[in-house]
Amino acid sequence: MAAPPKRDIRSWWRTLKKTNKDEEQEIVPAPTSPTGIFGVPLQVSIKYANVAISLSDNEGHSFIYGYVPIVVAKCGVFLKEKATDVEGIFRLAGSAKRIKELQTAFDSPDRYGKGLDWTGYTVHDAASILRRYLNLLPEPIIPTEFYERFRDPIRNHQGEAVGNTEAKDIGGFDEEAAVKEYQKLITQMPPLNRQLLLYILDLLAVFASKADNNRMPAANLAAIFQPGTLYHSKDELRPDEYKLCQDVLIFLIENQDHFLIGMPGTAADAETVEEVQQGATDAIQAASPPTTTPEHNNLSSLSKSTSVRSASSAKATVAEPTSDAAGEPAPEPGPTPEIENGPGKGPPAREPSPPLAQSAETETPAPATQASSQASPSQPSEPKAADDPAARP
């Protein structure tokens, strides 16, 4: 049998190389597991780095109210326990080296800071990493589509609303109507955004109530947290419009009694709960061997807690997750709201306190009150801190 001509061999080789190249181009890379929370949209990172909030109805049946990011819950608990009397908290920066370490911890799968030990870190480190997380969100807590709607209730009424003497008021401000409008707007926000907003307002109200000691009245807190809460680039270089955003946050902090965790219409819908739970399951399975029990199906032991006020019950607790021991029995449902470590049932809650953050062991419980129509007097403003390079402006 005669050997094939060299021309035919070269033609066959070119055809084979082309076929192999086409096959290589058609290879689809395997999906990667989620990584990081900083600079990642809230709706994405919350699925694998969350702390679930549970409430109980009047009959004692527990249900998932919503979720907040792990970094927010961990920092919130630590700051309420240790920093309410620290002068300049949120205004003074922590150590750049330690802040970087914290960012790495909260950014790293599959724990995302859930077992973080605060030993060796200061309250200024915690405050700085909280601010950085909020400032690096691709979209502020209050979505861009709500930007003008949140500014309208006090527009041209800033003097009466928050004591801004530089603003031009037209008079006739109706504080009660403004509160009702903000309550309505909050219920219309996406579930994850509105729950994060209510949590941050609760935290800031705690520190504003101790302003005589920490020198951080509502006006100073609003100047620092406004970029991550209510912001639009179009008004960045317009001082009056930028100040209006700060005044909105001042009003929300000073009237936080009207915007409580658990207020009607703010719970996560069933679809959101299902999406977050499924996202947590997928993330754990991607990062763990197939035989590992998904973490969100287990309860964690809780050694620390700090109270938040709830509009739907007489009790509320934010609990800090400190371990991930598997196989612990679920607590009996009771008439208390709680914040737990991941989607599922969580630990029992305690009595709420006024917005004076203390250690859970020494705190004097007090029943939560419903919203009132009184507003706190405005405090003088202070220049906005610029120590964090991640700030939006």
Salt bridges, closest charged atoms under 4 A:
ASP22 OD2 - LYS18 NZ 3.28
ASP57 OD2 - HIS61 ND1 3.63
GLU59 OE1 - HIS61 ND1 3.49
ASP85 OD1 - LYS210 NZ 2.99
GLU101 OE2 - LYS97 NZ 2.77
ASP125 OD2 - ARG98 NE 2.50
GLU148 OE1 - ARG151 NE 3.16
GLU148 OE1 - ARG155 NH2 2.73
GLU148 OE2 - LYS234 NZ 2.92
ASP152 OD1 - ARG155 NH2 3.17
GLU160 OE2 - HIS157 ND1 3.97
GLU176 OE2 - LYS180 NZ 3.46
ASP202 OD2 - LYS80 NZ 2.47
ASP235 OD2 - ARG151 NH2 3.46
ASP235 OD2 - LYS234 NZ 3.26
ASP235 OD1 - ARG238 NH1 2.91
GLU241 OE1 - ARG151 NH2 2.20
GLU241 OE1 - ARG155 NH1 3.71
ASP247 OD1 - LYS243 NZ 2.51
ASP257 OD1 - ARG309 NH1 2.58
GLU295 OE2 - ARG111 NH1 3.14
GLU295 OE2 - LYS114 NZ 3.11
GLU320 OE2 - LYS74 NZ 2.90
ASP324 OD2 - ARG111 NH2 2.18
GLU351 OE2 - LYS315 NZ 3.93
GLU363 OE1 - ARG350 NH2 3.73
GLU382 OE2 - ARG91 NE 2.40
ASP387 OD1 - ARG131 NH1 3.27
ASP388 OD1 - ARG132 NE 3.64
